[in-house]
Amino acid sequence: MRAVTFDNETIEEYLCKIKGYVDELASIDVPVRHEECVDALLEGLPSDYAPVVSVIESKKHTPSIVEIEALLYGHETRLALQQRCPCDKFCFVKLHSRIFASKRL
């Protein structure tokens, strides 16, 4: 399972791929511990996800899959926003300001 990598797919597709492997192993009576699943999931992520991996690994207790999913989905969204406007870190702020200004007119 540690050979699973994030191959230009969405986080949802990646998580489904990991879950598929866990389910396959469970079907042949090979249980996967939560920590093993989380380790495999984190190791397969690209370097773009390093900040999230660091946050998860710094926790005293391994977060639940639901918590990890939320962090990964949030980071995926931030990455997508950065790719849409890579030249300006304040793209969102400018966009929000324009929307607010147009409502005042």
C-alpha atoms as a printed R data frame, in Angstrom:
    type eleno elety resid chain resno       x       y       z
1   ATOM     1    CA   MET     A     1   0.000   0.000   0.000
2   ATOM     2    CA   ARG     A     2   2.955   2.345   0.531
3   ATOM     3    CA   ALA     A     3   3.584   2.256  -3.206
4   ATOM     4    CA   VAL     A     4   0.368   4.243  -3.802
5   ATOM     5    CA   THR     A     5   1.149   7.716  -5.083
6   ATOM     6    CA   PHE     A     6  -0.810  10.816  -5.954
7   ATOM     7    CA   ASP     A     7  -0.729  10.779  -9.768
8   ATOM     8    CA   ASN     A     8  -2.215  14.030 -11.088
9   ATOM     9    CA   GLU     A     9  -5.599  13.261  -9.615
10  ATOM    10    CA   THR     A    10  -7.941  14.919  -7.171
11  ATOM    11    CA   ILE     A    11  -7.662  14.350  -3.450
12  ATOM    12    CA   GLU     A    12 -10.996  12.535  -3.624
13  ATOM    13    CA   GLU     A    13  -9.657  10.107  -6.238
14  ATOM    14    CA   TYR     A    14  -6.455   9.580  -4.249
15  ATOM    15    CA   LEU     A    15  -8.360   8.889  -1.028
16  ATOM    16    CA   CYS     A    16 -10.638   6.439  -2.859
17  ATOM    17    CA   LYS     A    17  -7.581   4.636  -4.213
18  ATOM    18    CA   ILE     A    18  -6.135   4.291  -0.673
19  ATOM    19    CA   LYS     A    19  -9.514   3.149   0.688
20  ATOM    20    CA   GLY     A    20  -9.733   0.579  -2.117
21  ATOM    21    CA   TYR     A    21  -6.420  -0.942  -1.061
22  ATOM    22    CA   VAL     A    22  -7.458  -0.987   2.597
23  ATOM    23    CA   ASP     A    23 -10.753  -2.675   1.657
24  ATOM    24    CA   GLU     A    24  -8.938  -5.236  -0.526
25  ATOM    25    CA   LEU     A    25  -6.586  -6.119   2.303
26  ATOM    26    CA   ALA     A    26  -9.490  -6.384   4.759
27  ATOM    27    CA   SER     A    27 -11.322  -8.728   2.369
28  ATOM    28    CA   ILE     A    28  -8.459 -11.214   2.634
29  ATOM    29    CA   ASP     A    29  -8.262 -10.846   6.424
30  ATOM    30    CA   VAL     A    30  -5.267  -8.516   6.480
31  ATOM    31    CA   PRO     A    31  -6.308  -5.658   8.729
32  ATOM    32    CA   VAL     A    32  -4.586  -2.303   8.286
33  ATOM    33    CA   ARG     A    33  -3.969  -0.264  11.411
34  ATOM    34    CA   HIS     A    34  -5.119   3.349  11.315
35  ATOM    35    CA   GLU     A    35  -1.544   4.622  11.698
36  ATOM    36    CA   GLU     A    36  -0.365   2.459   8.772
37  ATOM    37    CA   CYS     A    37  -3.134   3.803   6.577
38  ATOM    38    CA   VAL     A    38  -2.307   7.398   7.505
39  ATOM    39    CA   ASP     A    39   1.420   6.839   6.925
40  ATOM    40    CA   ALA     A    40   0.790   5.364   3.479
41  ATOM    41    CA   LEU     A    41  -1.613   8.172   2.612
42  ATOM    42    CA   LEU     A    42   0.860  10.891   3.619
43  ATOM    43    CA   GLU     A    43   3.887   9.258   1.986
44  ATOM    44    CA   GLY     A    44   2.161   9.169  -1.395
45  ATOM    45    CA   LEU     A    45   1.404  12.888  -1.496
46  ATOM    46    CA   PRO     A    46   3.464  15.241  -3.683
47  ATOM    47    CA   SER     A    47   5.677  17.982  -2.221
48  ATOM    48    CA   ASP     A    48   2.862  20.528  -2.725
49  ATOM    49    CA   TYR     A    49   1.211  18.922   0.284
50  ATOM    50    CA   ALA     A    50   4.305  19.110   2.551
51  ATOM    51    CA   PRO     A    51   2.778  21.827   4.800
52  ATOM    52    CA   VAL     A    52  -0.288  19.675   5.486
53  ATOM    53    CA   VAL     A    53   1.829  16.562   6.020
54  ATOM    54    CA   SER     A    54   3.915  18.497   8.579
55  ATOM    55    CA   VAL     A    55   0.813  19.632  10.453
56  ATOM    56    CA   ILE     A    56  -0.607  16.108  10.569
57  ATOM    57    CA   GLU     A    57   2.684  14.528  11.617
58  ATOM    58    CA   SER     A    58   3.211  17.135  14.351
59  ATOM    59    CA   LYS     A    59  -0.006  16.156  16.139
60  ATOM    60    CA   LYS     A    60   0.436  14.287  19.427
61  ATOM    61    CA   HIS     A    61  -2.185  11.736  18.367
62  ATOM    62    CA   THR     A    62  -2.826  10.571  14.829
63  ATOM    63    CA   PRO     A    63  -5.855  12.496  13.523
64  ATOM    64    CA   SER     A    64  -8.904  10.654  12.233
65  ATOM    65    CA   ILE     A    65  -9.303  10.058   8.529
66  ATOM    66    CA   VAL     A    66 -12.141  12.607   8.517
67  ATOM    67    CA   GLU     A    67  -9.824  15.278   9.983
68  ATOM    68    CA   ILE     A    68  -7.077  14.405   7.493
69  ATOM    69    CA   GLU     A    69  -9.535  14.522   4.599
70  ATOM    70    CA   ALA     A    70 -10.691  17.993   5.673
71  ATOM    71    CA   LEU     A    71  -7.102  19.268   5.775
72  ATOM    72    CA   LEU     A    72  -6.303  17.747   2.381
73  ATOM    73    CA   TYR     A    73  -9.474  19.073   0.712
74  ATOM    74    CA   GLY     A    74  -8.778  22.542   2.120
75  ATOM    75    CA   HIS     A    75  -5.201  22.486   0.874
76  ATOM    76    CA   GLU     A    76  -6.302  21.249  -2.548
77  ATOM    77    CA   THR     A    77  -8.665  24.231  -2.769
78  ATOM    78    CA   ARG     A    78  -5.897  26.668  -1.786
79  ATOM    79    CA   LEU     A    79  -3.567  25.156  -4.381
80  ATOM    80    CA   ALA     A    80  -6.242  25.516  -7.062
81  ATOM    81    CA   LEU     A    81  -6.764  29.182  -6.149
82  ATOM    82    CA   GLN     A    82  -3.011  29.823  -6.289
83  ATOM    83    CA   GLN     A    83  -2.788  28.214  -9.712
84  ATOM    84    CA   ARG     A    84  -5.596  30.423 -11.012
85  ATOM    85    CA   CYS     A    85  -3.780  33.544  -9.849
86  ATOM    86    CA   PRO     A    86  -0.117  32.583  -9.279
87  ATOM    87    CA   CYS     A    87   1.311  36.065  -9.766
88  ATOM    88    CA   ASP     A    88  -0.532  37.692  -6.899
89  ATOM    89    CA   LYS     A    89  -0.840  36.283  -3.390
90  ATOM    90    CA   PHE     A    90  -3.599  38.766  -2.657
91  ATOM    91    CA   CYS     A    91  -5.794  37.744  -5.585
92  ATOM    92    CA   PHE     A    92  -8.628  36.641  -3.305
93  ATOM    93    CA   VAL     A    93  -8.507  39.892  -1.332
94  ATOM    94    CA   LYS     A    94  -8.630  41.953  -4.540
95  ATOM    95    CA   LEU     A    95 -11.490  39.889  -5.913
96  ATOM    96    CA   HIS     A    96 -13.424  40.237  -2.660
97  ATOM    97    CA   SER     A    97 -12.772  44.006  -2.618
98  ATOM    98    CA   ARG     A    98 -14.113  44.375  -6.173
99  ATOM    99    CA   ILE     A    99 -17.246  42.419  -5.313
100 ATOM   100    CA   PHE     A   100 -17.807  44.499  -2.182
101 ATOM   101    CA   ALA     A   101 -17.221  47.776  -4.071
102 ATOM   102    CA   SER     A   102 -19.655  46.817  -6.833
103 ATOM   103    CA   LYS     A   103 -22.370  46.100  -4.272
104 ATOM   104    CA   ARG     A   104 -21.959  49.561  -2.775
105 ATOM   105    CA   LEU     A   105 -22.525  51.280  -6.116
